[in-house]
Amino acid sequence: MWPDPTHNKANIKWVRDYYDATAPLSEEGGYINFAADDDQGRAPANFGKNYKRLVEVKRKYDPDNLFHLNQNIQP
């Protein structure tokens, strides 16, 4: 991540402190183009108020979940 591993402790602390400071000002969810397989549980938060409508569309047009990769919405 950075050239000198002796900076690990200080840099990790900085990142965690930054996250703690910005989290209360951030919306729930994340950038879906970088979502990993283990982020599937965050799909409702990532799609926000559109999630319920997207589930309905998925159930209608892709009930067998053919398009199931990346930011999948379960039918």
LINBEL-V394645 format. One record per backbone hydrogen bond with DSSP energy under -0.5 kcal/mol. NH is the residue of the N-H (numbers start at 0). CO is the residue of the C=O. If there is no record, write none. Layout:
NH|CO + NH|CO
//
This chain:
4|2 + 6|3 + 7|4 + 10|6 + 11|7 + 12|8 + 13|9 + 14|10 + 15|11 + 16|12 + 17|13 + 18|14 + 19|15 + 20|16 + 21|17 + 22|18 + 23|19 + 24|21 + 25|22 + 31|29 + 33|30 + 34|31 + 38|35 + 39|36 + 41|38 + 42|39 + 45|41 + 46|42 + 47|43 + 49|46 + 50|47 + 53|49 + 54|50 + 55|51 + 56|52 + 57|53 + 58|54 + 59|55 + 60|56 + 61|57 + 64|61 + 67|65 + 71|69 + 73|71
//
